[in-house]
Amino acid sequence: MMILDQAKADSIKILGGAGISASPADIVFPPDSKMGDLSLPLFALAKERKVAPGALAQEIIKKLKPHGMVERIEPAGPYLNFFLKSGEIAELLLNLIEKEKERYGGSKMGAKKKYLVEFSCANPMKAFHLGHLRNTITGESVSRILENAGYNVLRINYQGDVGMHIAKSLWGVQKLHQEFEDMLKKALEDQVAFLGRAYAYGAQAFENDETAKQEILACNKKIYAKDESVEELYDITRAWSLEKFETIYDRLDTRFDEFYFESEMWERGMEIVKEFMKKGVFKKGDGAIIFPGSEYGLHDRVFITTEGNPTYEAKDLALSERRHTKHHPDKIIHVVGKEQTEYFKVVFKAIEYTLLESKGKEHHLPGGFLQLKEGKMSSRTGNVVLAEALLDDARQAVIEIMKEHEVAKREEVVNAVSDATVKYAILKNHVSADMLFDMKESVSLSGDSGPYLLYIVARIKSILRKANAGGVILSGGQGPKSKDLTPRSRNGVRFLASLEMTSSERSLILTLARFPDATEEAAREYDPSRIAHYLFDLAQTFNAFYHDCPVLQAEDAAVREFRLHLIGAVATVMSKGLFLLGIKTVEEM
């Protein structure tokens, strides 16, 4: 049981002794730590008893007798506020963090459950743009958060390597044949840039030139048929795209357990549609085969076109079948832009009727739009904002800020800080919220930013290194699979019961104790922003403590040792939380 869970249980037992029934969800954290450590709002109970909440608080307080972790209880208007035994909490907490190290904040809520998380899903021969960047960063973080909660997670990438976008690209490549021949000897970056130009050329021609449109439609049929006239060109250009995507995934420190491709799904998708058309699941509509979503309060969608080609929808039927029969997951989470929300409603409903095992297991996690201050993106015209352009701009901004900083491993630090700049700026927003990326704000060493959080960890590590000279046993590291950051006495933390803590120390202790709640909440909601908000709160609470409480300069040896344990715990929790966001910490900045 987590420490605050025990404190809530003690509070509930105290209330029960006075005839007040409460659940853990009823016990909340007050907005100001000076009000108490835990709080029970009395509005609902007062309404039930038909009395004023403040009067009810005064009546109840007389019947309450503190025990366990609760030191005292005070009424404050319509609230009952519980003050915990800070020394006991601190001793339990710091020993727990010292023992569990990077496991602190983990849980078993997902034990024996398998989740597939589908994310990134960039299509070969098209640009890896800002939408893919946000999607990839979000999907990796959600995967780490679920793993931390005990789920067996498989990271899945589903890529569209057939379809009209491929046909437009290949047509463009054919028309730019001499440039393509030159590209065979060029570097990967040049090859991928060429594909972007070829796609834009094909896309514009498709809309503006009827002859080109018919040629592209014919090319599309050849791709599905694996016609020799396009197959070699298809294989070469597809390989360029996939290789480029791998370099971006490496840069973002993400990985995938399985890759699926539309080229592997379309034939089985058509079979499923035709099979279940006989059973009345799909119907004819204007020469195409549709799923009648309107019969279920949704909208109708085409699964096989009038030309006899499968749509994304048909391929998704085969994809779902493949995943469910292979893995039998408890849930499949699709991290895909919110513009696809209505699409998934219809497809999930169709999948329910073609694969009973899937019912209730397909979940769309809708991602918001990521834009820069310059305005919207457009892949159709070729004016797409590349993900790497933003990453490179962030790196250049970090280099500029750090040009006068003396650090031993400059390249490593610059890469980590620029990585944190982009990832934290994205993940501090709710998954589905639209956002405007502000470089100046995101790269700042003060305020709600990734570099600011890294700076807090680096500052603590610096203090702990200096403390080594004083005989405290210290070690350093970052994230899971690393050494403990917390200072350790040989007999654990056993001196706190008699230590009188400041309000800043109490606040920091209780903020550390809330970390497991934040990680579980993030896992339940598939929302990394819960972790980001917690870390910013922890950083601010640490700064207030550091301003009020000398560490190495503390005159009392017991106080100094306690504070070293405390900031070491902060570094451990900060590093773990940042790891869940996909961010690496650094030793110095």
CORJO-V208601 format. One line per field, one symbol per residue. phi: phi as a letter, one per 30 degrees, with the letter a starting at -180 (. if undefined). Layout:
phi->???
This chain:
phi->.deddddddddddddddciccbcedddccddbdddkcbbcdcddddddcibdedddddddedccbdaidddabbdbidbcccccddddddddddddddddhdddjdacdceiccccccaihdceibddcddddddddddddeddddddcjddccdbbcbdcbkddddddddddddcedddedddccdeeddddddddddddddddddcbdddeddddddddddddhdddbdddddddddeddddedddddddhbbbdbcbbdddcdddddddddddddcidcbdahiccbcddddcicbdbdcbdddicdceddddddddedddddchddacccdbeddcedededdddddedcbeddeiccbccdcddcbcddkdcbdddjddddedddddddddddeddcdcdcbdcedddeddddddedddeddddeecddbcdcdeddcddbjdbdeddddddddddddddddeddjddbbblaieibdddddbcdcicbccecddcdddddddeddeddeeddddddddchbddddedddddddddddddddcbecdcddddddddeddddddddddddddddedcicccbdab
